[in-house]
Amino acid sequence: MFGSHLRRKSLVISYIAYKRWSVLLFQFVLGLVVLGILFGLTHVLTSGAKPWAGVLYFTAFFLGAEDLVPGAINSGWLAPVAGLARLITHSLILGAIVFKMFVPDDVLDFRKRLLIRPGVHGWEALVRLYNATDTDFFDLTATALLRAPTTNGVVPFVRSIQVDIAPERANWPLSLPFVPYTLSIPLQSCDIYYEGSQPRLRALAGNPVSQVSNDGPGECYLIVAVRGFAPSLATEFVQTKWYKLSGNDADYEFGDFYDVLVAPGSTPRHAGGNARHWPGWDKFEHARPIAPPRARRHVIFGYGSLVDIGRLSEFLQSEGLKLGAHEYATLRGFRRAWSVAMDNRKDLPDYKYYLDAQSDARPDVYVAFLNIEHAGESELSAYAEPPEVTGVLFEIDEAALAILDRRERNYCRCDISRYFAEFDGRIWTYLGSPEAEERFRIGLIEGSVVIDAGYKREVETAFRDANIRYSAYQDPHLGEMHLRRIAT
């Protein structure tokens, strides 16, 4: 019984702490009115008075407005009982109001934007927060979900994908008032792509953050939920923070955080000094710039049409550039697949489209291209042999890099240097953009995505001429079509 009583008490405290003021005030008034009606009906039954008179008087009495009711009634023994009930209810309401005034709606304060920075083991997304009360919290745990819109080809819907927080940062045993804490979400190297020298977020832990649904671009959010226990309130709390990851107004930025220099306390129980005067608060919402690594040379790993060195050299020469040294290589931990697509129904400036090679009609299809996909640690066990992709490494300068960025519209340029530790310089490859991958998926569901049979044959010939192994996963539902490319 004692334990269940504590549980009920905890539930009541939590209810008062986290309900809106408007809801609580409405419920308080409604409770007083109900109590007045019950006493009024009791008075009617015991005295035989007119129903409306007793109900009106006792309702006004519990609301503290009995002097506004004309006339008096003889309530007899009911008067002291009603007086005691009003004293108790008003005391409880006053206590609840005072308690509510000292409980903030949000007990944690989150930094408004995620920080994305290169860490010791690779890129990571950081969530900065602190205890914004004068109360100690214990046993805080954090979880994260990615909410990403998608479609099944008929109706749009939203997927919820659990995202792992670094285990050493997911649990926060003790949160002292105003002492900042950092949650870390490890990113894969292919989650980051580059536009020129500027990094951009392509995915979060392998999950694309820019989505395309039937009705156009969708919004992707990261939800961080923190649960903890507040002994002084005798209750648990849960607080969430939503970060928008898609679009130009996304809630993330690249950079590192500025430290808040917490003053040590004279006792282990508290930090020292006035928390508002700790150095660093003025830059809590700012990001410290991170210097991009300087590379003495740039190298591209090509795994599709770029393996045809002759055509690649001709393309660069047409732009007034020259192809540098090249060699064939193997990228481990990835697989090659037909898994990105362009929409042949849309006209894009300075971009190709396709005609049916036989009828010269412009087919309403998605046209698929090659991509490479990273196999996570949990996926490697599904392969009989570790996946690998053969291709070509060729050196280019920054001018050629910018030209290739414009050429590869369905792709994002990602840094894969960590997979080629023996090479000097930065190793880049082009991975399918989230939009291009989603177009392929929608086309596969609709049955409207095809491979250009001539392009596929050219790629296979390039690998055969280079005498290197070629394999690419092709979905059984993915057909082929003889197309003619039209450059614009």
C-alpha positions in Angstrom: 0.0 0.0 0.0 2.8 2.4 0.9 4.5 1.9 -2.4 1.3 2.4 -4.4 0.6 5.5 -2.5 4.0 7.0 -3.5 3.3 6.1 -7.0 0.0 7.9 -7.0 1.6 10.9 -5.4 4.3 10.9 -8.1 1.7 10.8 -10.8 -0.2 13.7 -9.3 3.0 15.8 -9.0 4.0 14.9 -12.6 0.5 15.8 -13.8 0.5 19.2 -12.2 4.1 19.9 -13.3 3.6 19.3 -17.0 0.0 20.3 -17.7 -0.6 23.7 -19.2 -1.8 26.5 -17.0 -5.0 27.0 -19.0 -5.8 23.3 -18.6 -5.1 23.2 -14.9 -7.2 26.4 -14.2 -10.1 25.0 -16.2 -10.0 21.7 -14.3 -9.7 23.5 -10.9 -12.8 25.7 -11.6 -14.7 22.7 -13.0 -13.9 20.7 -9.8 -15.2 23.5 -7.6 -18.4 23.8 -9.7 -19.0 20.0 -9.4 -18.4 20.2 -5.7 -20.9 23.0 -5.4 -23.5 21.1 -7.4 -23.1 18.0 -5.2 -23.6 20.1 -2.0 -26.5 22.0 -3.5 -28.3 18.7 -4.4 -27.6 17.4 -0.9 -29.2 20.5 0.6 -32.2 20.1 -1.7 -32.7 16.5 -0.6 -32.4 17.2 3.1 -34.4 20.5 3.3 -36.8 20.3 0.4 -35.8 23.7 -0.8 -36.0 24.8 -4.5 -33.3 22.9 -6.5 -31.9 25.9 -8.3 -31.4 28.0 -5.1 -29.3 25.4 -3.3 -27.2 24.5 -6.3 -26.6 28.2 -7.2 -25.6 29.2 -3.6 -23.2 26.3 -3.0 -21.6 26.7 -6.4 -21.0 30.4 -5.7 -19.8 29.4 -2.2 -17.1 27.1 -3.4 -16.0 29.7 -6.0 -15.8 32.3 -3.2 -18.6 34.4 -4.6 -21.6 33.6 -2.3 -22.0 37.3 -1.4 -23.1 37.9 -5.0 -26.0 35.5 -4.6 -29.2 37.3 -3.5 -30.9 35.9 -0.4 -29.7 33.4 2.2 -30.5 29.8 2.7 -30.7 27.8 5.9 -28.1 25.0 5.3 -28.0 23.7 8.9 -25.4 21.0 9.5 -24.3 21.3 5.9 -22.7 24.7 6.5 -19.6 23.6 8.6 -19.0 20.6 6.3 -19.1 22.8 3.2 -16.8 25.4 4.9 -14.3 22.6 5.8 -14.5 21.3 2.2 -13.9 24.7 0.8 -10.9 25.3 3.1 -9.3 22.0 2.0 -9.9 22.5 -1.7 -8.8 26.1 -1.8 -5.6 25.1 0.1 -4.9 22.3 -2.3 -5.4 24.6 -5.3 -3.2 27.3 -3.8 -0.5 24.7 -3.1 -0.7 23.3 -6.7 -0.4 26.9 -8.1 2.6 27.6 -6.0 4.2 24.3 -6.9 3.5 24.9 -10.6 5.1 28.4 -10.4 8.4 26.9 -9.3 8.5 24.0 -11.9 9.8 25.2 -15.3 8.0 23.8 -18.4 11.4 22.7 -19.8 13.9 21.4 -17.3 16.7 21.0 -20.0 17.9 23.7 -22.3 19.2 22.4 -25.7 21.5 24.2 -28.1 19.3 25.4 -31.0 21.4 23.7 -33.7 23.3 20.5 -34.0 27.1 20.7 -34.4 28.8 18.5 -36.9 32.5 18.1 -36.6 35.3 15.7 -37.4 36.2 13.7 -34.3 39.0 11.2 -33.4 37.2 8.3 -35.1 35.4 10.2 -37.9 32.6 12.7 -38.2 30.1 13.1 -35.4 26.9 15.1 -34.7 26.8 16.8 -31.3 23.8 17.7 -29.2 24.7 20.3 -26.5 22.4 20.7 -23.5 22.3 21.6 -19.8 20.1 21.4 -16.7 18.3 24.7 -16.7 17.0 24.4 -13.1 18.4 24.6 -9.6 17.6 20.9 -9.1 19.9 17.9 -9.4 18.9 15.2 -11.9 20.0 11.6 -11.8 20.2 8.7 -14.3 19.6 10.6 -17.5 19.4 8.5 -20.6 19.1 9.7 -24.2 17.7 8.2 -27.4 17.5 9.5 -30.9 15.1 8.9 -33.8 15.2 10.0 -37.4 11.8 11.0 -38.8 12.1 10.8 -42.6 9.2 11.2 -45.1 9.1 8.7 -48.0 6.5 7.0 -50.2 5.4 3.6 -51.3 4.5 4.9 -54.8 0.9 5.5 -53.8 0.7 7.5 -50.6 3.4 9.4 -48.6 4.3 8.3 -45.1 7.0 8.9 -42.5 9.5 6.4 -41.3 11.0 6.4 -37.8 14.6 5.1 -37.7 16.5 4.6 -34.4 19.9 6.4 -34.5 22.6 5.2 -32.2 24.1 7.7 -29.7 27.7 6.9 -28.7 27.3 4.5 -25.7 29.8 6.4 -23.5 27.7 9.6 -24.0 24.1 8.1 -24.0 24.0 7.9 -20.2 24.4 10.9 -17.9 24.5 9.7 -14.2 24.3 13.1 -12.5 23.2 16.4 -13.9 24.2 19.4 -11.8 22.5 22.7 -12.4 23.7 24.6 -15.5 26.6 22.2 -16.2 26.6 21.5 -20.0 26.7 18.0 -21.4 27.3 16.7 -24.9 25.6 13.8 -26.7 27.5 12.4 -29.7 26.0 10.6 -32.7 28.7 8.9 -34.8 28.5 9.5 -38.5 29.7 7.4 -41.4 32.4 8.9 -43.6 29.8 8.8 -46.5 27.3 10.8 -44.5 29.3 14.0 -45.4 29.7 15.3 -49.0 31.4 18.4 -50.3 30.3 21.3 -52.5 33.7 22.7 -53.5 35.6 22.8 -50.2 32.4 23.1 -48.0 31.1 20.0 -46.2 27.4 19.2 -46.3 25.2 16.6 -44.6 24.1 13.9 -46.9 22.9 11.3 -44.4 22.8 10.6 -40.7 24.4 7.3 -39.6 23.7 6.0 -43.2 20.1 7.3 -43.4 19.4 10.0 -46.0 18.3 13.3 -44.6 16.9 14.8 -47.9 13.8 13.0 -49.0 11.6 13.0 -52.0 7.9 11.9 -51.8 5.1 11.9 -54.4 4.4 15.6 -53.8 7.9 16.8 -53.8 10.6 17.4 -51.2 9.8 16.3 -47.6 11.2 17.4 -44.3 13.5 15.2 -42.2 13.9 15.6 -38.5 16.1 14.2 -35.8 14.3 13.8 -32.4 16.4 13.6 -29.3 14.6 12.4 -26.1 16.1 12.7 -22.7 14.6 10.9 -19.7 15.7 11.4 -16.1 14.7 11.5 -12.4 14.4 14.5 -10.2 14.4 13.5 -6.5 13.3 16.9 -5.2 10.2 16.6 -7.4 9.8 12.9 -6.7 9.1 12.3 -10.4 10.6 11.3 -13.7 10.7 13.6 -16.6 11.0 13.3 -20.4 12.0 16.1 -22.7 12.4 16.1 -26.4 14.1 18.3 -29.0 13.4 18.3 -32.7 16.2 19.3 -35.2 15.3 19.9 -38.8 17.9 18.3 -41.1 16.5 19.1 -44.6 16.2 22.3 -46.5 18.1 25.5 -46.5 16.9 26.4 -42.9 18.2 23.1 -41.4 19.0 23.1 -37.7 22.7 22.1 -38.0 26.0 23.7 -38.7 29.5 22.5 -39.2 31.9 23.5 -36.4 33.0 22.8 -32.9 31.5 24.1 -29.6 32.9 26.7 -27.3 33.5 25.4 -23.8 31.6 26.8 -20.8 34.3 27.1 -18.1 32.4 25.6 -15.1 33.8 26.9 -11.8 34.7 24.1 -9.3 32.6 24.1 -6.2 33.9 24.0 -2.6 31.9 20.7 -2.1 31.3 17.9 -4.6 27.6 18.5 -4.5 27.6 21.8 -6.4 29.6 23.7 -9.0 31.1 27.0 -7.8 30.2 30.6 -8.2 27.3 32.1 -10.1 26.5 29.9 -13.1 25.4 32.9 -15.1 28.9 34.4 -14.8 30.8 31.3 -16.0 32.9 32.2 -19.1 31.7 30.8 -22.3 27.9 31.3 -22.1 28.0 34.2 -24.6 29.3 31.7 -27.2 27.1 28.7 -26.3 25.0 29.2 -29.4 28.1 29.9 -31.6 30.1 27.4 -33.6 33.9 27.5 -33.6 35.1 27.1 -37.2 36.9 24.0 -38.2 39.8 24.3 -40.7 39.4 22.0 -43.7 42.3 19.6 -44.2 44.7 20.8 -46.8 45.4 18.2 -49.5 48.5 18.2 -51.7 46.6 16.4 -54.4 43.1 15.2 -55.2 42.3 11.7 -56.4 39.0 10.4 -57.7 37.8 6.8 -57.4 35.7 5.9 -60.4 33.6 2.8 -60.4 31.3 3.2 -63.5 31.7 5.1 -66.7 34.8 6.9 -65.3 36.7 3.6 -65.7 36.8 4.3 -69.4 40.1 6.3 -69.2 39.9 7.2 -72.9 36.5 8.9 -72.7 37.4 10.5 -69.4 40.5 12.0 -70.9 38.6 13.3 -73.9 36.0 14.9 -71.6 38.7 16.7 -69.5 40.4 17.8 -72.7 37.2 19.3 -73.9 37.2 21.4 -70.8 40.8 22.5 -71.3 42.1 20.1 -68.6 44.5 17.2 -68.5 44.1 13.8 -66.8 46.8 13.0 -64.3 48.3 9.7 -63.2 45.9 6.8 -62.8 45.8 3.2 -61.6 43.2 0.5 -60.9 42.2 -0.2 -57.3 39.7 -2.0 -55.0 37.4 -0.3 -52.5 36.4 -2.7 -49.7 33.3 -2.5 -47.6 31.1 -1.3 -50.5 29.0 -2.9 -53.2 28.2 -1.6 -56.7 24.5 -1.5 -57.7 22.1 0.1 -60.1 20.4 2.3 -57.4 20.2 6.0 -58.5 18.0 7.5 -61.2 17.1 10.7 -63.1 13.5 11.6 -64.1 13.4 11.6 -67.8 10.1 13.5 -67.8 11.6 16.7 -66.5 13.6 19.2 -68.4 16.7 20.5 -66.5 19.0 23.3 -67.8 22.3 22.0 -69.3 21.4 18.4 -68.6 20.7 15.3 -70.7 17.5 13.5 -71.5 16.8 10.3 -73.4 14.7 9.2 -76.4 13.6 5.8 -77.3 16.2 4.5 -79.8 13.5 3.0 -82.0 10.6 5.4 -81.9 12.4 8.6 -81.1 9.7 9.3 -78.5 10.7 10.6 -75.1 9.6 7.8 -72.6 8.0 8.6 -69.3 10.6 6.7 -67.3 13.3 7.0 -64.6 16.7 6.2 -66.1 19.0 4.3 -63.6 22.7 4.7 -63.1 25.4 2.9 -61.1 26.1 3.7 -57.5 28.1 2.2 -54.7 26.6 1.5 -51.3 28.3 1.2 -48.0 27.8 -2.0 -46.1 27.6 -1.3 -42.4 29.0 -3.7 -39.8 25.6 -5.2 -39.1 25.2 -6.0 -42.8 28.6 -7.6 -43.5 27.5 -10.9 -42.0 24.9 -11.2 -44.8 27.6 -11.5 -47.4 29.4 -14.8 -48.1 32.5 -12.7 -48.8 33.2 -9.1 -47.7 31.9 -6.8 -50.5 34.3 -4.9 -52.6 34.2 -2.6 -55.7 36.9 -2.4 -58.4 37.6 0.8 -60.1 40.1 3.4 -61.1 42.0 6.0 -59.1 43.0 9.1 -61.1 44.6 12.3 -60.0 43.0 15.7 -60.9 43.4 19.3 -59.8 40.8 21.5 -58.1 39.6 22.9 -61.4 38.8 19.5 -62.7 37.1 18.6 -59.4 34.7 21.5 -59.8 33.9 20.4 -63.4 33.2 16.8 -62.3 30.9 18.1 -59.5 28.8 19.8 -62.1 28.8 16.7 -64.3 27.7 14.3 -61.6 24.3 15.8 -60.9 22.8 12.7 -59.4 25.7 12.2 -57.0 27.5 13.7 -54.0 31.3 13.9 -53.7 32.4 12.1 -50.5 35.8 11.7 -48.9 36.8 8.0 -48.7 40.5 8.6 -47.8 40.2 6.4 -44.8 39.7 3.4 -47.1 43.0 4.1 -48.9 45.4 4.7 -46.1 48.4 3.9 -48.3 47.6 6.8 -50.7 48.8 10.4 -50.1 46.2 13.1 -50.6 42.4 13.1 -50.4 40.5 10.3 -52.1 37.0 11.2 -53.4 34.2 9.2 -54.9 30.7 10.1 -56.1 27.9 8.5 -54.1 24.2 8.7 -55.1 22.5 11.8 -53.7 19.5 11.0 -51.4 17.2 12.5 -54.0 18.5 10.3 -56.8 18.3 7.2 -54.6 14.7 8.1 -53.7 13.8 8.6 -57.4 15.2 5.1 -58.1 13.1 3.6 -55.3 9.9 5.3 -56.4 10.5 4.2 -60.0 11.1 0.6 -58.9 7.8 0.6 -57.0 6.0 2.1 -60.0 7.7 -0.2 -62.4 8.9 2.9 -64.4 12.7 2.7 -64.0 15.0 1.3 -66.6 18.6 1.0 -67.5 19.9 2.3 -70.8 21.1 -0.9 -72.4 23.8 0.8 -74.5 25.2 2.6 -71.4 25.3 -0.7 -69.5 27.2 -2.4 -72.4 29.7 0.5 -72.5 30.5 0.1 -68.8 31.0 -3.6 -69.1 33.2 -3.1 -72.1 35.3 -0.5 -70.2 35.9 -3.0 -67.3 36.7 -5.8 -69.7 39.3 -3.7 -71.6 40.9 -2.6 -68.3 41.0 -6.3 -67.3 39.5 -5.7 -63.9 36.6 -7.5 -62.3 33.1 -6.0 -62.7 29.9 -7.0 -60.9 26.8 -4.9 -60.1 23.6 -5.7 -58.3 20.6 -5.3 -60.5 17.1 -5.6 -59.0 15.1 -8.4 -60.7 12.3 -5.9 -61.4 14.7 -3.4 -63.1 14.3 -3.6 -66.9 16.5 -2.4 -69.7 15.6 -0.2 -72.7 17.5 0.9 -75.8 17.8 4.7 -75.4 19.5 7.5 -77.2 21.1 10.2 -75.1 20.4 13.8 -76.0 22.8 16.4 -74.5 21.5 19.9 -73.9 
